[in-house]
Amino acid sequence: QVQLVESGGGLVQPGGSLRLSCAASRTIFKIYTMGWYRQAPGKQRELVATITSGGSTTNYADSVKGRFTISRDNAKNTVYLQMNSLKPEDTAVYYCNRDPSKEEYWGQGTQVTVSS
């Protein structure tokens, strides 16, 4: 069983930045392609960024491309999401999970609110 704990969310003004972290409880995390997902109120959860196990390949949803950067530190069992130029439409609860996601890995997520 892998537990994933997200942190780093908060309230930020439009145009601001946040860095999210996702800490995994087990080193088996290192073999997974990992993803950051988000769910806005009234909407389905969506995948916004992925990174392969070694970190060599990343992919982004069109809505965040050029603004968000996913990275990982396998020595720390942690994956990050650097979010720049934030927009109100980025407001959501952000989660990490493997890609494809595994139901039992969903954590509590971290709330990101972009508002002036």
N, C-alpha and C positions, 0 to 999 in steps of 0.2 A: 504494500500500500504506500502510495506517495501522497504526502500532504503538501499543498501549495498555499502560501500565504502572501497575499498582495498588500502593498503599502505604498504610500507616497502621494495619494490623492489629496484633493483639497479644493478650495475656492480660488479661482484666478480670474483676472480680467481678460477680456479679449486681447489677443496679441501676446499674451504671457506664455510662460513655459512651466512644465512640471516634469519630473522624472519619477516614473513608477518602478517599483522593484517587486520581484516575485521570487520568494525563497522556497526551495524544495527541501523536503525532509530526508531524501535519500539520494545517494549518488547515482542510482539507476537513471535519474533525470538526464544524465549526460548523453544517453543514447537516443533521446527523443528529439524530433523536431518539435519546437515549442512555438506557441502562438499567444498573442494578446487578442482578447475578444472584448467587446463592449455591448452593453444593453441599455438603451435609452428607454425612458418611460413610454409604455404603450407600443414598443417595437420589439422585434425579434433580436436575439443575440446575433452579433455579426463578428466575423473574423477580420481584424484590421492589420495584423502583421504576423509574419512567421520567420523563424530562423532555424536553419538546419543544425544537427547535433554539434558539428564542429564550428559552426558560426560562419561558414564560408558563403552561404547563400541566404538572402533575405527577400521577402516579398511583402508588398503592401497593397491594401485596398486603395482604389483610385482616390477616395475621399481624404486620405491622409498622406498620400505620396508626396514627398518633398518637404513634409512638415514633421513627420514622426520617424524615429530611428530605433529599431530593435537591436539589442545586443545581448550577449550572455557571457558569464564568467563561470566556466564549469568547475573551476577550483573552489568556488564559493557556492556552487549549486544555485545560482541566481541568474534570472533573466531580467532585462531592463527594457523600459520603453521611454525614450526621451521624446517629449511632445513640445514642439515649438509652434509659434504663431497660432495659438489655440483660438477656436471659434466657438460661439454659443452652441452650435450643432455638435460639438464634441462632448457636450455634457452627457454623462452616462456613468454606469457602474462598469469598471474595467476589471476583467478577469484574465488570468493566465491558465493555460492548459496545454496539453500536448496537441499536436495536429496530426491526425484527426483527434478530436477531443474524446476524453474518456469520462463517462458520467461521474464516476466516483472521485475524480480529481478536482471537481469544481470546488473552489473555496468561497469565502465571503465576498471577495472582490473589494475594490476601493473606489469610492465615489469621487468623480471629477465633475466640478461645476464651473462652467465658464460664463461669467456674468459681470456686468458693470454695476 
